[in-house]
Amino acid sequence: MERSSAWLVIATVSAVALTGVSGVASGGDQGAPAASPKAGAAQATRVPCNDLLPPIRIVKRTNGKGEFKVGPTSCSMVESQVTVDGRSFKRFDVGLDGTVDGYVSTSPTGDYRGYMTNAPMLVFPQTADAGPVVLAILNYRKEDGAAMSVVYPADPGAWNGKLWVTAHGATTRGVPLTATAFDRLDQALNSYDRQMLARGYAVAKTRRTANADGLNRTPNPPPTGLKGILETDRSITYAAFNDTHHYIKDFTLVAERLVEKRLGRSPARTYFYGHSAGARIGRGFNYVPGLNTGPDGKPLFDGFFVDDSGAGTWLPVVMKDGQDVLFKTEADKAAMVPQLEVVHQMYNNVWTPKVALGVTNSFLQNKRTNATILRDKGLTPKFRAYEVRSISHAGSGPGLDVAPLWGQMFDMLDAWVDKGVAPPPTRSDWKELGDADRDGVIENPGLGLPESACPLGVYYPTTTTSGSILFAPFTGEGLEPLDRNKIFVDMNRNGVWDYRETPTEAWRRLGLLKPNEELTREVYTSCVQAAAETLAKDGFLSAATVADYIARAKTADLKPRETTESAAAGREGGR
């Protein structure tokens, strides 16, 4: 029998169609998981799981006149057995009905007014939105895609006793959503999930409606597909769970309980992974006092992996009476748990909304500013940021797989939390962060995988501000390519649109070869080996990954072939 709530919004949700993620993606696009129904899939048997639900929470109106009862009220799940990379796992696709609390802006000009959040002191001041900011209660339904997939080893002895909870980025922007039931979703496991599973972790892959971004930046925003009520008793249709920490918290409590009941013990550690808008949620959890607190009063999440936070925000700044009061006390600093961030260096998009409090219109600079603020507040013992060269927001690209690097960093965070093993210092190509001893030399530069350290071409964003990348090889033939906005890709960094170099010419320019030296198999393999071993020395690559790099270098085509798109771009430019 389903638990009842004193107040439950009855919603007719018009949408929940999300962009897809490949189940075997080499890089792990951590945007919204796919919402298309599983093609030809037989409907598995649902079973109730209300015994997994946490207690209903009481949320008082800010005016003190009344309260709301919120939390998940109904649970259903479907169990299956899956094979991942030759190993057997139990999988539970879980759907929840319920309500959740958060704050929205009612300003008609607020760019993020429907970005329902439990960190309003971060979101709205940093987007120059004076509000009013109002408590809101939204409804979610399993028939409309409120879901998660919990996966753990079929052999209980293969579980390392720890759980990762993942939060995807914003869903399709500016597009009303189409409802899809939780057990009809194509929640494919991406390469980051596979890295976690391969290392013995359990994984809870959450899914939420997070399409408020594009919809809100119009005078009369269309409905997001979620319905709710403001504490003023006015109905609301323009909000979504882009930044709703309590939604993730409730799903996490259900996932922990499921794992405990099925495997006979609670997770010893629970970690959070978020990408883009999901990464913003991670920052908010760790920055806002009390937000990362579980029912037992201890941290809900023991560590945070923040993967290319959306627009580089939110910054660790909370203003009160003209002063930044965040992390002012030793108690507040002690409450922060280890946070490891990855900065996708090539994703330097332009943020168009209104900004304030040190936020800029540059995604990359905001990520760097976040790191400098935490450093200056004395939080280096709890924070690391690693810039990775040649990747944009989606991570991997043609011939470039970042998943093994991410897998090592998952274990880095675990060792930091569980054993006190501090990871390598922050790595950045910006002197302010990379030159730790202020001697004018960047001794802690950004991370370059062998593909970029020993290049056979250039990785470039599909547009100047794109989140995905393409590869243009050093063919020595034809013009440099154009991106999808018809802007030339300056492969040789000479500032003009001209012809492509050969690999040997490029390596001489980069200082990887002497002026009269030729690129040979031996030289190439030696470069790849050195680049991989340098990363491995600091724990960023495993010995197995280094060996794989060396083996591939011995057979790689040193006269790289043209990719279809970049070849077409070069030809078109010459017309």
C-alpha positions in Angstrom: 0.0 0.0 0.0 1.4 3.4 -1.0 2.2 5.9 1.7 0.1 9.0 1.7 1.2 12.6 1.9 -0.8 15.4 3.4 -0.2 17.3 0.2 0.6 16.0 -3.2 0.5 17.9 -6.4 -1.5 16.1 -9.0 0.3 16.6 -12.3 -0.3 15.9 -15.9 3.2 15.9 -17.2 3.5 16.7 -20.8 7.1 15.7 -21.3 10.3 14.0 -20.3 12.2 13.4 -23.5 15.9 13.6 -22.9 19.0 13.5 -25.2 20.7 10.1 -25.5 23.8 8.6 -24.1 25.4 5.6 -25.9 25.6 2.5 -23.8 29.1 1.8 -25.1 30.3 5.4 -25.4 34.0 5.6 -25.2 34.0 8.9 -23.5 30.9 9.1 -21.4 28.7 12.0 -22.4 27.2 12.7 -19.0 24.3 14.8 -20.3 20.8 13.6 -19.9 20.2 9.9 -20.3 18.1 8.7 -23.1 14.3 8.8 -22.8 13.3 6.9 -25.8 11.5 3.7 -25.0 13.6 0.5 -25.2 13.0 -0.6 -28.8 11.3 -4.0 -28.9 11.9 -4.6 -25.2 9.4 -6.9 -23.4 7.8 -5.2 -20.4 9.4 -6.7 -17.3 7.5 -7.3 -14.2 7.3 -4.4 -11.8 7.5 -5.1 -8.1 6.7 -2.6 -5.3 9.6 -1.3 -3.2 8.0 1.1 -0.7 10.0 -0.5 2.1 13.0 1.4 0.6 11.4 4.8 1.1 12.8 7.3 3.7 10.5 9.0 6.1 8.4 11.9 4.8 10.1 15.2 5.6 8.3 18.3 7.0 9.1 21.6 5.3 7.8 24.7 7.0 6.5 27.7 5.0 9.0 30.6 5.3 6.3 32.8 6.8 5.7 30.2 9.5 2.1 29.7 8.5 1.8 26.0 7.8 4.0 23.3 6.4 4.3 20.8 3.5 5.1 17.1 3.7 7.6 16.1 1.0 9.6 13.1 -0.1 9.0 10.0 -2.2 5.7 8.3 -1.6 5.7 5.3 -3.9 8.4 3.0 -5.3 8.4 0.4 -8.1 11.3 -1.5 -9.6 12.3 -4.0 -12.2 15.1 -6.4 -11.6 17.4 -7.8 -14.3 20.8 -9.4 -14.7 23.3 -7.7 -17.0 26.7 -8.4 -18.3 29.2 -5.6 -18.4 32.7 -6.3 -19.9 32.3 -10.0 -19.3 31.2 -9.7 -15.7 27.7 -10.3 -14.2 25.8 -7.6 -12.4 22.4 -7.1 -10.8 20.5 -4.2 -12.1 17.4 -2.5 -10.6 15.5 0.1 -12.6 13.7 2.1 -9.9 10.8 4.6 -10.4 9.6 6.9 -7.7 6.5 9.1 -7.2 6.7 12.0 -4.7 7.2 15.7 -4.1 10.3 17.7 -3.4 11.0 21.2 -2.0 13.3 23.9 -3.4 13.4 27.5 -4.3 12.6 29.4 -7.5 12.6 33.0 -8.5 9.4 34.7 -9.5 11.1 37.5 -11.3 9.8 37.6 -14.9 13.3 38.6 -16.1 15.3 36.0 -14.1 17.4 33.8 -16.5 17.4 31.0 -14.0 14.0 31.6 -12.3 12.9 28.0 -12.8 16.2 26.5 -11.8 14.7 25.0 -8.7 17.4 24.7 -6.1 18.2 24.1 -2.5 21.1 26.5 -2.8 19.3 29.7 -3.5 22.0 31.8 -1.9 24.4 30.6 -4.7 22.1 30.4 -7.8 20.1 33.6 -7.8 22.7 36.2 -6.6 25.3 34.9 -9.1 22.8 35.2 -12.0 21.9 38.8 -10.9 18.3 37.8 -10.0 16.9 39.8 -7.1 13.8 37.6 -7.0 11.5 37.4 -5.1 12.8 33.9 -4.3 10.1 31.7 -3.1 9.7 28.2 -1.6 8.2 25.8 -4.1 7.0 22.2 -4.0 7.1 20.1 -7.2 5.7 16.7 -8.0 7.5 13.9 -9.8 6.2 10.7 -11.2 7.7 7.4 -12.2 5.4 7.2 -15.2 7.0 10.4 -16.4 10.6 9.3 -16.0 11.5 10.0 -12.3 13.9 7.1 -12.1 17.3 5.7 -11.4 19.2 2.5 -12.2 21.1 0.8 -9.4 23.8 -1.7 -10.5 26.1 -3.8 -8.4 28.2 -7.0 -8.8 26.1 -10.2 -8.9 28.8 -11.8 -6.7 28.5 -9.9 -3.3 32.1 -10.7 -2.7 33.1 -8.6 -5.7 31.5 -5.4 -4.2 34.0 -3.1 -2.6 31.4 -1.8 -0.2 31.1 1.7 -1.8 28.5 3.4 -3.9 28.6 6.1 -6.6 25.5 8.2 -7.2 25.6 10.0 -10.5 23.7 13.1 -11.7 23.5 14.0 -15.4 23.6 17.5 -17.0 20.7 19.6 -18.2 18.2 17.9 -20.5 17.1 19.1 -23.9 17.0 22.9 -23.6 14.0 24.8 -24.8 12.1 21.7 -25.6 8.9 20.5 -23.8 9.3 17.0 -22.6 7.5 13.8 -23.5 6.7 11.4 -20.7 8.3 8.0 -20.6 7.7 5.5 -17.8 10.8 4.5 -15.7 10.8 1.0 -17.0 10.6 2.0 -20.6 13.7 4.3 -20.5 16.9 3.4 -22.2 19.2 4.1 -19.3 22.3 2.7 -20.9 25.5 2.4 -18.9 28.2 4.8 -20.3 31.9 4.4 -20.1 32.2 6.2 -16.8 29.6 3.9 -15.2 31.6 1.0 -16.6 34.8 2.3 -15.0 33.1 2.5 -11.6 31.7 -1.0 -12.0 35.0 -2.5 -13.1 36.6 -1.2 -9.9 34.1 -2.9 -7.7 31.7 0.0 -6.9 28.0 -0.1 -7.0 26.4 2.6 -9.1 23.1 4.5 -8.8 22.4 6.4 -12.0 19.8 9.0 -11.3 17.5 10.7 -13.8 15.5 13.9 -13.4 13.7 16.4 -15.5 16.2 19.2 -15.9 15.1 21.3 -18.9 14.5 24.7 -17.2 17.6 26.3 -18.8 16.4 27.2 -22.3 12.8 27.4 -21.4 13.2 30.1 -18.8 15.0 32.6 -21.0 11.8 33.7 -22.7 9.3 36.3 -21.6 6.5 33.7 -21.2 8.3 30.3 -20.6 6.4 27.2 -21.8 5.8 24.5 -19.2 8.7 22.3 -18.4 6.4 19.3 -17.9 6.4 19.5 -14.1 3.7 21.0 -12.0 3.8 22.3 -8.5 2.8 25.0 -6.1 4.5 28.0 -4.5 4.3 28.6 -0.8 2.0 31.6 -1.8 -0.4 28.9 -3.1 0.1 30.0 -6.7 0.6 27.2 -9.2 3.9 26.9 -11.0 4.8 25.2 -14.4 8.1 26.7 -15.4 10.4 25.0 -12.9 12.5 21.8 -13.2 15.0 19.8 -11.2 18.2 21.3 -12.8 19.7 22.2 -9.4 17.4 20.3 -6.9 19.7 18.8 -4.3 16.9 17.3 -2.2 15.7 15.3 -5.3 19.1 13.7 -5.5 19.3 13.2 -1.7 16.0 11.3 -1.6 17.0 9.1 -4.5 20.3 8.5 -2.8 18.6 7.3 0.4 16.5 4.9 -1.6 19.6 3.6 -3.4 21.5 3.1 -0.2 18.6 1.2 1.4 18.3 -1.0 -1.7 22.0 -1.9 -1.6 21.8 -2.6 2.1 18.8 -4.9 1.8 20.2 -6.8 -1.2 23.8 -7.1 -0.2 23.4 -7.3 3.6 25.4 -4.1 4.5 25.2 -0.4 4.0 27.7 1.3 1.8 30.8 2.2 3.8 31.2 5.2 1.5 28.8 7.0 -0.8 30.3 9.3 -3.5 28.7 11.8 -5.8 29.5 12.2 -9.5 27.9 15.1 -11.5 28.5 16.4 -14.9 27.6 20.0 -16.1 24.3 20.9 -14.3 24.8 17.7 -12.2 28.2 19.0 -11.3 26.7 22.3 -10.1 24.5 20.2 -7.8 27.7 18.7 -6.4 29.2 22.1 -5.7 26.1 23.2 -3.9 26.0 20.1 -1.7 29.5 20.8 -0.6 29.4 24.6 -0.3 26.1 25.3 1.4 26.3 24.6 5.2 24.1 21.6 6.2 23.0 20.6 2.7 25.2 17.5 2.5 23.8 16.1 5.7 22.1 12.7 5.9 19.4 11.6 8.3 22.0 10.5 10.8 23.6 14.0 11.0 26.7 12.8 9.1 27.7 13.7 5.6 25.4 12.1 3.0 28.2 12.1 0.4 31.8 11.4 1.5 33.4 12.9 -1.6 32.4 14.8 -4.7 33.6 14.3 -8.3 32.7 17.5 -10.1 33.0 17.0 -13.9 33.1 20.2 -15.8 30.5 22.2 -13.8 27.9 24.0 -15.9 29.2 27.4 -17.0 31.9 26.9 -14.3 29.5 27.8 -11.6 28.4 28.0 -8.8 31.2 29.9 -7.2 31.8 29.5 -3.4 30.6 33.0 -2.6 27.6 33.9 -0.3 27.2 37.6 0.4 25.6 39.0 3.6 25.7 42.7 4.5 28.3 43.2 1.8 30.7 40.5 3.1 31.4 37.0 1.7 30.4 34.8 4.7 31.0 31.3 3.1 33.6 29.2 4.8 34.5 31.9 7.2 34.6 29.7 10.3 36.7 26.6 10.9 33.6 24.6 11.6 32.3 25.4 8.1 35.6 24.5 6.5 35.7 21.2 8.5 32.3 20.3 7.2 33.4 20.4 3.6 34.4 16.9 2.3 37.0 16.2 -0.4 36.1 17.5 -3.8 37.9 16.6 -7.0 37.1 18.6 -10.1 37.9 18.0 -13.8 38.0 21.0 -16.1 37.5 20.3 -19.8 39.9 23.0 -21.1 38.6 23.2 -24.6 35.0 24.0 -23.4 35.4 27.7 -23.1 31.8 28.6 -24.0 30.3 32.1 -23.6 27.7 32.3 -20.8 25.0 34.7 -22.0 22.8 35.2 -18.8 23.3 38.1 -16.4 26.1 37.5 -14.0 27.3 38.9 -10.7 29.6 38.3 -7.7 32.7 37.5 -9.6 31.1 35.2 -12.2 32.2 36.0 -15.7 30.8 35.1 -19.2 33.7 32.7 -19.7 33.1 29.1 -18.7 36.8 28.3 -18.3 37.6 31.4 -16.3 34.7 30.6 -13.9 36.1 27.1 -13.3 39.5 28.6 -12.6 38.0 31.3 -10.4 36.3 28.6 -8.3 39.7 27.0 -7.7 41.4 30.2 -6.7 38.6 31.2 -4.3 38.8 27.9 -2.5 42.6 28.1 -2.4 42.4 31.6 -0.9 39.9 30.5 1.7 42.3 27.8 2.9 40.5 24.8 1.4 43.4 23.3 -0.6 43.4 20.3 1.8 39.9 19.5 0.6 40.0 20.5 -3.1 41.8 19.6 -6.3 41.1 20.7 -9.9 42.6 19.1 -13.0 42.5 20.8 -16.4 42.5 18.3 -19.2 43.7 19.5 -22.6 42.1 18.9 -26.0 38.7 17.9 -24.6 35.4 19.8 -24.6 32.3 19.3 -22.5 31.4 15.8 -23.7 34.8 14.5 -22.8 36.0 11.9 -25.3 36.1 12.4 -29.1 37.3 10.7 -32.2 40.2 8.4 -31.2 40.4 10.0 -27.7 39.0 8.1 -24.8 39.2 9.8 -21.4 37.4 7.1 -19.5 40.6 5.3 -18.2 41.8 8.7 -16.8 38.4 9.3 -15.1 38.5 5.8 -13.7 41.9 6.4 -12.0 40.5 9.7 -10.6 37.5 7.9 -9.2 39.9 5.8 -7.2 42.0 8.8 -6.3 38.9 10.4 -4.6 38.2 7.1 -2.8 41.8 6.9 -1.5 41.7 10.5 -0.4 38.5 10.0 1.6 39.0 6.4 2.8 42.8 6.4 3.5 43.8 10.0 3.7 46.0 9.7 0.6 46.1 13.2 -0.9 45.9 13.3 -4.7 48.4 15.3 -6.8 48.2 19.1 -6.6 45.8 21.1 -8.8 47.0 21.1 -12.4 46.4 24.1 -14.7 47.9 25.9 -17.6 46.9 29.2 -16.0 49.9 30.6 -14.1 47.7 31.7 -11.2 47.0 28.0 -10.4 49.8 26.0 -12.2 52.7 28.1 -10.8 52.4 27.0 -7.2 55.7 28.4 -5.9 55.3 31.7 -7.8 58.7 31.5 -9.6 57.3 32.2 -13.0 57.4 28.6 -14.1 54.2 26.5 -14.4 55.4 23.3 -12.6 51.8 21.9 -12.4 50.5 22.2 -15.9 47.2 20.9 -17.3 47.0 17.2 -18.1 47.8 16.1 -21.7 46.9 12.6 -22.7 49.3 11.1 -25.3 46.9 11.9 -28.1 47.5 15.6 -27.4 51.1 15.4 -26.1 52.3 13.5 -29.2 49.8 14.8 -31.8 49.1 13.4 -35.2 46.5 16.1 -35.7 44.4 18.7 -33.8 41.3 18.2 -31.8 38.9 21.1 -32.1 35.4 21.9 -31.0 32.7 21.5 -33.7 31.9 25.2 -33.1 33.8 27.8 -31.1 31.5 27.2 -28.2 30.6 23.5 -28.8 30.7 20.7 -26.2 31.8 18.1 -28.7 35.0 17.8 -30.7 36.4 16.6 -34.0 39.8 15.6 -35.2 41.8 17.1 -38.0 44.9 15.1 -38.9 48.2 16.5 -40.1 47.9 15.2 -43.6 50.2 17.8 -45.3 47.4 18.2 -47.9 44.8 20.8 -48.5 43.5 23.6 -46.4 42.9 23.6 -42.7 39.3 22.7 -42.0 36.4 24.9 -41.0 34.3 24.2 -38.0 30.5 24.0 -38.3 30.2 27.8 -38.1 32.6 28.2 -41.0 35.4 29.4 -38.8 38.8 28.1 -39.8 40.7 25.8 -37.4 44.2 27.3 -37.0 46.0 24.0 -36.8 49.5 25.5 -37.0 48.8 28.6 -34.7 50.0 31.1 -37.2 46.8 33.2 -37.2 45.9 32.7 -40.8 43.9 30.1 -42.8 46.4 28.1 -44.8 47.6 24.6 -45.7 48.0 21.7 -43.3 51.4 20.6 -42.0 52.7 17.0 -42.2 53.2 15.3 -38.8 57.0 15.9 -39.1 56.4 19.7 -39.8 54.0 20.0 -36.9 56.4 18.2 -34.5 59.3 20.4 -35.5 57.1 23.5 -34.8 56.1 22.1 -31.4 59.7 21.4 -30.5 59.1 17.6 -30.4 61.7 17.2 -33.2 64.9 19.0 -34.0 64.8 21.2 -37.2 66.1 18.5 -39.5 64.8 15.5 -37.7 62.1 13.2 -39.1 59.2 11.7 -37.3 59.9 7.9 -37.1 58.1 5.0 -35.4 60.7 4.9 -32.7 60.4 8.6 -32.0 56.6 8.5 -31.9 56.5 5.5 -29.7 59.0 7.0 -27.3 57.0 10.2 -27.0 53.7 8.3 -26.3 55.5 6.1 -23.7 57.0 9.1 -22.0 53.6 11.0 -21.9 51.7 8.0 -20.6 54.3 7.2 -18.0 54.4 10.8 -16.8 50.6 10.6 -16.1 51.0 7.2 -14.5 53.7 8.4 -12.2 51.1 10.7 -10.5 48.4 8.0 -10.6 46.4 9.4 -13.5 46.8 6.3 -15.7 47.1 2.7 -14.7 50.0 0.4 -15.8 47.6 -1.5 -18.0 46.5 1.7 -19.8 50.2 2.7 -20.3 50.9 -0.7 -21.8 47.9 -0.3 -24.1 49.1 3.2 -25.3 52.6 1.8 -26.1 51.2 -1.2 -28.0 48.9 1.1 -30.1 51.8 3.5 -30.8 53.8 0.7 -32.3 51.1 0.2 -35.0 49.6 3.6 -35.4 49.4 5.2 -38.8 52.0 8.0 -38.8 50.4 9.3 -42.0 47.0 10.0 -40.5 43.9 9.8 -42.7 41.4 12.5 -43.2 38.1 12.3 -41.3 35.0 12.7 -43.4 33.8 15.9 -41.8 37.1 17.8 -41.7 37.9 16.8 -45.3 34.5 18.2 -46.4 35.1 21.4 -44.5 38.5 21.9 -46.1 37.1 21.4 -49.6 34.2 23.7 -49.0 36.4 26.4 -47.8 38.4 26.3 -51.0 35.4 26.9 -53.3 
